[in-house]
Amino acid sequence: MRPLDCSDIKTSMAKYLEDQLLLSKRANHTCVLTLPIKTFDGRWVSVIVEQKFDDSFLVHDGGKTDSELFSCLLYTSRCV
C-alpha cells in the first residue's frame, strides 16, 4: 500500500464541494451557500454571507440553529 497523500484528499474534497455547492443571491449584498452536507436530521447546511463593507463580511446560519434547538424544546441562554 502506498503512503497516504493528504493533498490528494484535499483536492478531491475541494472538487466535490465545488461541483455540488449551490449559490443563491438573496439581496444586493447577501448570498446563501448551500453545502452538499446534511445535518443529522437530513437538512442541507446553508451559510449566509452578507457584505457589510468593501472588505467586511458577516457569515451566519440565519438563526436556523436556534430555531432547530427551540423546535426540539431546547432553549439557549445568554452567557454571563
VEXPAVO-378433 format. One record per residue: x negated, y, z negated of N, C-alpha, C, CB in turn; residue in one letter. Coordinates in Angstrom, 1 decimal, always signed. Glycine has a CB too. Layout:
<sites>
n_u: X n_v: Y n_w: Z ca_u: X ca_v: Y ca_w: Z c_u: X c_v: Y c_w: Z cb_u: X cb_v: Y cb_w: Z type: a
...
</sites>
This chain:
<sites>
n_u: -0.8 n_v: -1.2 n_w: +0.0 ca_u: +0.0 ca_v: +0.0 ca_w: +0.0 c_u: -0.9 c_v: +1.2 c_w: +0.0 cb_u: +1.0 cb_v: +0.0 cb_w: -1.2 type: m
n_u: -0.6 n_v: +2.2 n_w: +0.9 ca_u: -1.4 ca_v: +3.4 ca_w: +0.9 c_u: -1.0 c_v: +4.4 c_w: -0.2 cb_u: -1.2 cb_v: +4.1 cb_w: +2.3 type: r
n_u: -1.9 n_v: +5.3 n_w: -0.6 ca_u: -1.6 ca_v: +6.2 ca_w: -1.7 c_u: -0.4 c_v: +7.1 c_w: -1.3 cb_u: -2.8 cb_v: +7.0 cb_w: -2.0 type: p
n_u: +0.3 n_v: +7.5 n_w: -2.3 ca_u: +1.5 ca_v: +8.4 ca_w: -2.1 c_u: +1.0 c_v: +9.8 c_w: -1.7 cb_u: +2.4 cb_v: +8.4 cb_w: -3.3 type: l
n_u: +1.5 n_v: +10.3 n_w: -0.6 ca_u: +1.2 ca_v: +11.7 ca_w: -0.2 c_u: +2.4 c_v: +12.6 c_w: -0.6 cb_u: +0.8 cb_v: +11.7 cb_w: +1.3 type: d
n_u: +2.2 n_v: +13.3 n_w: -1.6 ca_u: +3.3 ca_v: +14.2 ca_w: -2.1 c_u: +3.7 c_v: +15.3 c_w: -1.1 cb_u: +2.9 cb_v: +14.9 cb_w: -3.4 type: c
n_u: +2.8 n_v: +15.7 n_w: -0.2 ca_u: +3.1 ca_v: +16.7 ca_w: +0.8 c_u: +4.1 c_v: +16.1 c_w: +1.8 cb_u: +1.8 cb_v: +17.2 cb_w: +1.5 type: s
n_u: +4.0 n_v: +14.8 n_w: +2.1 ca_u: +5.0 ca_v: +14.2 ca_w: +3.0 c_u: +6.4 c_v: +14.2 c_w: +2.4 cb_u: +4.6 cb_v: +12.7 cb_w: +3.3 type: d
n_u: +6.5 n_v: +14.0 n_w: +1.1 ca_u: +7.8 ca_v: +14.0 ca_w: +0.4 c_u: +8.3 c_v: +15.5 c_w: +0.4 cb_u: +7.6 cb_v: +13.5 cb_w: -1.1 type: i
n_u: +7.4 n_v: +16.4 n_w: +0.2 ca_u: +7.9 ca_v: +17.8 ca_w: +0.2 c_u: +8.4 c_v: +18.2 c_w: +1.6 cb_u: +6.7 cb_v: +18.8 cb_w: -0.2 type: k
n_u: +7.7 n_v: +17.8 n_w: +2.6 ca_u: +8.0 ca_v: +18.2 ca_w: +4.0 c_u: +9.4 c_v: +17.5 c_w: +4.3 cb_u: +7.0 cb_v: +17.7 cb_w: +5.0 type: t
n_u: +9.6 n_v: +16.3 n_w: +3.9 ca_u: +10.8 ca_v: +15.5 ca_w: +4.2 c_u: +12.0 c_v: +16.2 c_w: +3.5 cb_u: +10.7 cb_v: +14.1 cb_w: +3.8 type: s
n_u: +11.8 n_v: +16.5 n_w: +2.2 ca_u: +12.8 ca_v: +17.2 ca_w: +1.4 c_u: +13.2 c_v: +18.5 c_w: +2.0 cb_u: +12.4 cb_v: +17.3 cb_w: +0.0 type: m
n_u: +12.2 n_v: +19.3 n_w: +2.4 ca_u: +12.5 ca_v: +20.6 ca_w: +3.0 c_u: +13.2 c_v: +20.5 c_w: +4.3 cb_u: +11.1 cb_v: +21.4 cb_w: +3.2 type: a
n_u: +12.9 n_v: +19.5 n_w: +5.1 ca_u: +13.6 ca_v: +19.3 ca_w: +6.4 c_u: +15.1 c_v: +18.9 c_w: +6.1 cb_u: +12.9 cb_v: +18.2 cb_w: +7.2 type: k
n_u: +15.3 n_v: +18.0 n_w: +5.1 ca_u: +16.6 ca_v: +17.6 ca_w: +4.8 c_u: +17.5 c_v: +18.8 c_w: +4.3 cb_u: +16.6 cb_v: +16.5 cb_w: +3.7 type: y
n_u: +16.9 n_v: +19.6 n_w: +3.4 ca_u: +17.6 ca_v: +20.8 ca_w: +2.9 c_u: +17.9 c_v: +21.8 c_w: +4.0 cb_u: +16.8 cb_v: +21.4 cb_w: +1.8 type: l
n_u: +16.9 n_v: +22.0 n_w: +4.9 ca_u: +17.1 ca_v: +22.9 ca_w: +6.0 c_u: +18.2 c_v: +22.5 c_w: +6.9 cb_u: +15.8 cb_v: +23.1 cb_w: +6.8 type: e
n_u: +18.3 n_v: +21.2 n_w: +7.2 ca_u: +19.3 ca_v: +20.7 ca_w: +8.1 c_u: +20.7 c_v: +20.7 c_w: +7.5 cb_u: +18.9 cb_v: +19.3 cb_w: +8.5 type: d
n_u: +20.8 n_v: +20.5 n_w: +6.2 ca_u: +22.1 ca_v: +20.3 ca_w: +5.6 c_u: +22.6 c_v: +21.6 c_w: +4.8 cb_u: +22.0 cb_v: +19.2 cb_w: +4.6 type: q
n_u: +21.8 n_v: +22.6 n_w: +4.7 ca_u: +22.2 ca_v: +23.8 ca_w: +4.0 c_u: +23.3 c_v: +24.6 c_w: +4.7 cb_u: +21.0 cb_v: +24.7 cb_w: +3.7 type: l
n_u: +24.3 n_v: +24.9 n_w: +4.0 ca_u: +25.4 ca_v: +25.7 ca_w: +4.6 c_u: +25.3 c_v: +27.2 c_w: +4.1 cb_u: +26.8 cb_v: +25.1 cb_w: +4.3 type: l
n_u: +25.5 n_v: +28.1 n_w: +4.9 ca_u: +25.4 ca_v: +29.5 ca_w: +4.6 c_u: +26.6 c_v: +30.3 c_w: +5.0 cb_u: +24.1 cb_v: +30.2 cb_w: +5.2 type: l
n_u: +27.2 n_v: +31.0 n_w: +4.1 ca_u: +28.3 ca_v: +31.8 ca_w: +4.5 c_u: +28.2 c_v: +33.2 c_w: +3.9 cb_u: +29.7 cb_v: +31.2 cb_w: +4.0 type: s
n_u: +28.6 n_v: +34.2 n_w: +4.7 ca_u: +28.5 ca_v: +35.6 ca_w: +4.2 c_u: +29.8 c_v: +36.0 c_w: +3.6 cb_u: +28.1 cb_v: +36.6 cb_w: +5.4 type: k
n_u: +29.7 n_v: +36.5 n_w: +2.4 ca_u: +30.9 ca_v: +36.9 ca_w: +1.6 c_u: +31.2 c_v: +38.4 c_w: +1.7 cb_u: +30.7 cb_v: +36.5 cb_w: +0.1 type: r
n_u: +30.1 n_v: +39.2 n_w: +1.8 ca_u: +30.3 ca_v: +40.7 ca_w: +1.9 c_u: +29.0 c_v: +41.2 c_w: +2.5 cb_u: +30.5 cb_v: +41.3 cb_w: +0.5 type: a
n_u: +28.9 n_v: +42.5 n_w: +2.7 ca_u: +27.7 ca_v: +43.1 ca_w: +3.4 c_u: +26.4 c_v: +42.7 c_w: +2.7 cb_u: +27.8 cb_v: +44.6 cb_w: +3.4 type: n
n_u: +26.4 n_v: +42.5 n_w: +1.4 ca_u: +25.2 ca_v: +42.3 ca_w: +0.6 c_u: +25.3 c_v: +41.0 c_w: -0.2 cb_u: +24.9 cb_v: +43.4 cb_w: -0.3 type: h
n_u: +26.1 n_v: +40.0 n_w: +0.2 ca_u: +26.3 ca_v: +38.8 ca_w: -0.6 c_u: +26.4 c_v: +37.6 c_w: +0.4 cb_u: +27.5 cb_v: +38.9 cb_w: -1.4 type: t
n_u: +25.6 n_v: +36.6 n_w: +0.0 ca_u: +25.6 ca_v: +35.3 ca_w: +0.8 c_u: +25.9 c_v: +34.2 c_w: -0.2 cb_u: +24.3 cb_v: +35.1 cb_w: +1.6 type: c
n_u: +26.5 n_v: +33.1 n_w: +0.3 ca_u: +26.7 ca_v: +31.9 ca_w: -0.5 c_u: +26.0 c_v: +30.8 c_w: +0.2 cb_u: +28.3 cb_v: +31.6 cb_w: -0.7 type: v
n_u: +25.1 n_v: +30.2 n_w: -0.6 ca_u: +24.4 ca_v: +29.0 ca_w: -0.1 c_u: +24.9 c_v: +27.7 c_w: -0.7 cb_u: +22.8 cb_v: +29.1 cb_w: -0.4 type: l
n_u: +25.4 n_v: +26.8 n_w: +0.1 ca_u: +25.9 ca_v: +25.5 ca_w: -0.4 c_u: +24.8 c_v: +24.5 c_w: -0.1 cb_u: +27.3 cb_v: +25.2 cb_w: +0.3 type: t
n_u: +24.3 n_v: +23.9 n_w: -1.2 ca_u: +23.2 ca_v: +22.9 ca_w: -1.1 c_u: +23.8 c_v: +21.5 c_w: -0.9 cb_u: +22.4 cb_v: +23.0 cb_w: -2.4 type: l
n_u: +23.1 n_v: +20.7 n_w: -0.2 ca_u: +23.5 ca_v: +19.3 ca_w: +0.0 c_u: +23.3 c_v: +18.4 c_w: -1.2 cb_u: +22.8 cb_v: +18.7 cb_w: +1.2 type: p
n_u: +23.7 n_v: +19.0 n_w: -2.3 ca_u: +23.5 ca_v: +18.3 ca_w: -3.6 c_u: +24.9 c_v: +18.3 c_w: -4.3 cb_u: +22.4 cb_v: +18.9 cb_w: -4.5 type: i
n_u: +25.3 n_v: +17.2 n_w: -4.9 ca_u: +26.6 ca_v: +17.2 ca_w: -5.6 c_u: +26.4 c_v: +17.1 c_w: -7.1 cb_u: +27.4 cb_v: +16.0 cb_w: -5.1 type: k
n_u: +27.3 n_v: +17.7 n_w: -7.8 ca_u: +27.3 ca_v: +17.6 ca_w: -9.3 c_u: +27.8 c_v: +16.2 c_w: -9.6 cb_u: +28.2 cb_v: +18.7 cb_w: -9.9 type: t
n_u: +27.8 n_v: +15.9 n_w: -10.9 ca_u: +28.2 ca_v: +14.5 ca_w: -11.4 c_u: +29.7 c_v: +14.2 c_w: -11.1 cb_u: +27.9 cb_v: +14.3 cb_w: -12.8 type: f
n_u: +30.5 n_v: +15.3 n_w: -10.9 ca_u: +31.9 ca_v: +15.1 ca_w: -10.6 c_u: +32.2 c_v: +15.3 c_w: -9.1 cb_u: +32.7 cb_v: +16.0 cb_w: -11.4 type: d
n_u: +31.2 n_v: +15.3 n_w: -8.3 ca_u: +31.4 ca_v: +15.3 ca_w: -6.8 c_u: +31.5 c_v: +16.6 c_w: -6.2 cb_u: +32.6 cb_v: +14.5 cb_w: -6.6 type: g
n_u: +31.3 n_v: +17.7 n_w: -6.9 ca_u: +31.4 ca_v: +19.0 ca_w: -6.2 c_u: +30.0 c_v: +19.4 c_w: -5.6 cb_u: +31.9 cb_v: +20.1 cb_w: -7.3 type: r
n_u: +30.1 n_v: +20.1 n_w: -4.5 ca_u: +28.9 ca_v: +20.6 ca_w: -3.9 c_u: +28.3 c_v: +21.8 c_w: -4.7 cb_u: +29.1 cb_v: +21.1 cb_w: -2.4 type: w
n_u: +27.0 n_v: +21.9 n_w: -4.8 ca_u: +26.4 ca_v: +23.0 ca_w: -5.6 c_u: +26.3 c_v: +24.2 c_w: -4.7 cb_u: +25.0 cb_v: +22.6 cb_w: -6.1 type: v
n_u: +26.9 n_v: +25.4 n_w: -5.1 ca_u: +26.8 ca_v: +26.6 ca_w: -4.4 c_u: +26.0 c_v: +27.7 c_w: -5.2 cb_u: +28.2 cb_v: +27.1 cb_w: -4.0 type: s
n_u: +25.3 n_v: +28.5 n_w: -4.6 ca_u: +24.5 ca_v: +29.5 ca_w: -5.2 c_u: +24.8 c_v: +30.8 c_w: -4.5 cb_u: +22.9 cb_v: +29.2 cb_w: -5.1 type: v
n_u: +25.1 n_v: +31.8 n_w: -5.2 ca_u: +25.5 ca_v: +33.1 ca_w: -4.7 c_u: +24.3 c_v: +34.1 c_w: -4.8 cb_u: +26.7 cb_v: +33.8 cb_w: -5.4 type: i
n_u: +23.9 n_v: +34.7 n_w: -3.7 ca_u: +22.8 ca_v: +35.6 ca_w: -3.7 c_u: +23.3 c_v: +37.0 c_w: -3.3 cb_u: +21.6 cb_v: +35.1 cb_w: -2.6 type: v
n_u: +23.2 n_v: +37.9 n_w: -4.2 ca_u: +23.6 ca_v: +39.3 ca_w: -4.0 c_u: +22.4 c_v: +40.2 c_w: -3.9 cb_u: +24.6 cb_v: +39.8 cb_w: -5.1 type: e
n_u: +22.3 n_v: +41.0 n_w: -2.9 ca_u: +21.3 ca_v: +42.0 ca_w: -2.8 c_u: +21.6 c_v: +43.3 c_w: -3.5 cb_u: +20.9 cb_v: +42.4 cb_w: -1.3 type: q
n_u: +20.8 n_v: +43.6 n_w: -4.5 ca_u: +21.1 ca_v: +44.8 ca_w: -5.4 c_u: +20.4 c_v: +46.0 c_w: -4.8 cb_u: +20.7 cb_v: +44.5 cb_w: -6.8 type: k
n_u: +19.1 n_v: +45.9 n_w: -4.4 ca_u: +18.3 ca_v: +46.9 ca_w: -3.8 c_u: +17.6 c_v: +46.3 c_w: -2.7 cb_u: +17.3 cb_v: +47.6 cb_w: -4.9 type: f
n_u: +16.7 n_v: +47.0 n_w: -2.0 ca_u: +16.0 ca_v: +46.5 ca_w: -0.8 c_u: +15.2 c_v: +45.3 c_w: -1.2 cb_u: +15.1 cb_v: +47.6 cb_w: -0.3 type: d
n_u: +14.6 n_v: +45.3 n_w: -2.4 ca_u: +13.7 ca_v: +44.1 ca_w: -2.8 c_u: +14.2 c_v: +43.5 c_w: -4.1 cb_u: +12.3 cb_v: +44.6 cb_w: -2.9 type: d
n_u: +15.5 n_v: +43.6 n_w: -4.4 ca_u: +16.0 ca_v: +43.0 ca_w: -5.7 c_u: +17.3 c_v: +42.2 c_w: -5.4 cb_u: +16.3 cb_v: +44.1 cb_w: -6.7 type: s
n_u: +17.3 n_v: +41.0 n_w: -5.9 ca_u: +18.4 ca_v: +40.1 ca_w: -5.7 c_u: +18.9 c_v: +39.5 c_w: -7.0 cb_u: +18.1 cb_v: +39.0 cb_w: -4.7 type: f
n_u: +20.2 n_v: +39.3 n_w: -7.1 ca_u: +20.8 ca_v: +38.6 ca_w: -8.2 c_u: +21.3 c_v: +37.3 c_w: -7.7 cb_u: +22.0 cb_v: +39.5 cb_w: -8.8 type: l
n_u: +20.8 n_v: +36.2 n_w: -8.3 ca_u: +21.2 ca_v: +34.8 ca_w: -7.9 c_u: +22.0 c_v: +34.2 c_w: -9.1 cb_u: +19.9 cb_v: +34.0 cb_w: -7.5 type: v
n_u: +23.2 n_v: +33.7 n_w: -8.7 ca_u: +24.0 ca_v: +33.1 ca_w: -9.8 c_u: +25.0 c_v: +32.1 c_w: -9.2 cb_u: +24.8 cb_v: +34.2 cb_w: -10.5 type: h
n_u: +25.8 n_v: +31.5 n_w: -10.0 ca_u: +26.7 ca_v: +30.5 ca_w: -9.6 c_u: +28.2 c_v: +31.0 c_w: -9.5 cb_u: +26.6 cb_v: +29.2 cb_w: -10.5 type: d
n_u: +28.3 n_v: +32.3 n_w: -9.7 ca_u: +29.7 ca_v: +32.9 ca_w: -9.6 c_u: +30.6 c_v: +32.5 c_w: -10.8 cb_u: +30.3 cb_v: +32.4 cb_w: -8.3 type: g
n_u: +30.0 n_v: +32.1 n_w: -11.9 ca_u: +30.8 ca_v: +31.7 ca_w: -13.1 c_u: +31.4 c_v: +30.3 c_w: -13.0 cb_u: +31.9 cb_v: +32.7 cb_w: -13.2 type: g
n_u: +31.0 n_v: +29.5 n_w: -12.0 ca_u: +31.5 ca_v: +28.2 ca_w: -11.9 c_u: +31.1 c_v: +27.3 c_w: -13.1 cb_u: +31.0 cb_v: +27.5 cb_w: -10.6 type: k
n_u: +29.9 n_v: +27.4 n_w: -13.6 ca_u: +29.5 ca_v: +26.6 ca_w: -14.7 c_u: +30.4 c_v: +26.8 c_w: -15.9 cb_u: +28.1 cb_v: +26.9 cb_w: -15.1 type: t
n_u: +30.6 n_v: +28.1 n_w: -16.3 ca_u: +31.5 ca_v: +28.4 ca_w: -17.4 c_u: +32.9 c_v: +27.9 c_w: -17.1 cb_u: +31.6 cb_v: +29.9 cb_w: -17.6 type: d
n_u: +33.4 n_v: +28.1 n_w: -15.9 ca_u: +34.8 ca_v: +27.6 ca_w: -15.6 c_u: +34.9 c_v: +26.1 c_w: -15.7 cb_u: +35.2 cb_v: +28.0 cb_w: -14.2 type: s
n_u: +33.9 n_v: +25.4 n_w: -15.3 ca_u: +34.0 ca_v: +23.9 ca_w: -15.4 c_u: +33.9 c_v: +23.5 c_w: -16.8 cb_u: +32.8 cb_v: +23.3 cb_w: -14.6 type: e
n_u: +33.0 n_v: +24.1 n_w: -17.6 ca_u: +33.0 ca_v: +23.7 ca_w: -19.0 c_u: +34.3 c_v: +24.0 c_w: -19.7 cb_u: +31.8 cb_v: +24.5 cb_w: -19.7 type: l
n_u: +34.9 n_v: +25.2 n_w: -19.4 ca_u: +36.2 ca_v: +25.6 ca_w: -20.0 c_u: +37.3 c_v: +24.6 c_w: -19.6 cb_u: +36.6 cb_v: +27.0 cb_w: -19.5 type: f
n_u: +37.3 n_v: +24.1 n_w: -18.4 ca_u: +38.3 ca_v: +23.1 ca_w: -18.0 c_u: +38.1 c_v: +21.8 c_w: -18.7 cb_u: +38.2 cb_v: +23.0 cb_w: -16.4 type: s
n_u: +36.9 n_v: +21.5 n_w: -19.2 ca_u: +36.7 ca_v: +20.3 ca_w: -19.9 c_u: +36.9 c_v: +20.5 c_w: -21.4 cb_u: +35.3 cb_v: +19.8 cb_w: -19.7 type: c
n_u: +37.4 n_v: +21.7 n_w: -21.8 ca_u: +37.7 ca_v: +22.1 ca_w: -23.2 c_u: +36.4 c_v: +22.3 c_w: -24.0 cb_u: +38.5 cb_v: +21.0 cb_w: -23.9 type: l
n_u: +35.4 n_v: +22.7 n_w: -23.3 ca_u: +34.1 ca_v: +23.1 ca_w: -23.9 c_u: +34.0 c_v: +24.6 c_w: -23.8 cb_u: +32.8 cb_v: +22.4 cb_w: -23.3 type: l
n_u: +33.6 n_v: +25.3 n_w: -24.9 ca_u: +33.6 ca_v: +26.7 ca_w: -24.9 c_u: +32.2 c_v: +27.2 c_w: -25.2 cb_u: +34.6 cb_v: +27.3 cb_w: -25.9 type: y
n_u: +31.8 n_v: +28.2 n_w: -24.5 ca_u: +30.4 ca_v: +28.8 ca_w: -24.7 c_u: +30.5 c_v: +29.9 c_w: -25.7 cb_u: +29.8 cb_v: +29.2 cb_w: -23.3 type: t
n_u: +29.4 n_v: +30.1 n_w: -26.3 ca_u: +29.4 ca_v: +31.2 ca_w: -27.3 c_u: +28.1 c_v: +32.1 c_w: -27.0 cb_u: +29.4 cb_v: +30.7 cb_w: -28.8 type: s
n_u: +28.2 n_v: +33.3 n_w: -27.4 ca_u: +27.0 ca_v: +34.2 ca_w: -27.2 c_u: +25.9 c_v: +33.8 c_w: -28.2 cb_u: +27.4 cb_v: +35.6 cb_w: -27.4 type: r
n_u: +24.7 n_v: +33.8 n_w: -27.8 ca_u: +23.6 ca_v: +33.5 ca_w: -28.7 c_u: +23.4 c_v: +34.8 c_w: -29.6 cb_u: +22.2 cb_v: +33.2 cb_w: -27.9 type: c
n_u: +23.1 n_v: +34.5 n_w: -30.8 ca_u: +22.9 ca_v: +35.7 ca_w: -31.7 c_u: +21.5 c_v: +35.7 c_w: -32.2 cb_u: +23.8 cb_v: +35.5 cb_w: -33.0 type: v
</sites>
